[in-house]
């Protein structure tokens, strides 16, 4: 496999399936992608409004914004210095995200491979486009920190927010390194579909993190409710 000096190569999520079920899975995948494609504009509208409200609040919370920015910038500096040594960590996080989404969809894992120089791969009993594209919209490390938000004391929040800023920076810079036309995950999900789906998915999951940073756990919960409710408004208007 050809290697690039600055961009790690990630092998696709390998799927083990028998021939008789392959056509059925392909049809389910096609239906799921079609439905997702049709509802993406409504999700973008609803969660876009939710993100706008978060941004309006963020402008008033300068201390929180500063803490997040400090964590973000510090990690970017760390990345620039130790980038080559962090590639294996990026590979592990990438493949872990595939695995976690596979488990969420009750897919049986068969192997989990991470190498220092040759990327990695996950073998699952079957898959779908969400499992394939998950590393490109879901900041795993940031969401693994989410439970701690319920227990961090108020005076410890700046440190937590700075740490969250660092994890967001990690996902952004590692995803940027992963996104290239040779990336097998994007080809597997379909380049056109990936280009249409990923911006909306990133809007939703990064928006939720912003809501957590600037609104706490209550803001995080409200973000999902607001986004879902606002997404239904144009649908209701359309069918009335």
Secondary structure, 3 states (H helix, E strand, C coil): CCCCCCCCCCCCCEECCCHHHHHHHHHHHHHHHHHHHHHHHHHHHHHHHHHHHHHHHHCCCHHHHHHHHHHHHHHHHHHHHHHHHHHHHHHHHHHHHHHHHHHHCCCCEEEEEECCCCCEEEEECCCCHHHHHHHHCCCHHHHHCHHHHHCCCHHHHHHHHHHHHHHHHHHHHHHHHHCCCCCHHHHHHCHHHHHHHHHHHHHHHHHHHHHHHHHHHHHHHHHHHHHHHHHHHHHHHHHC
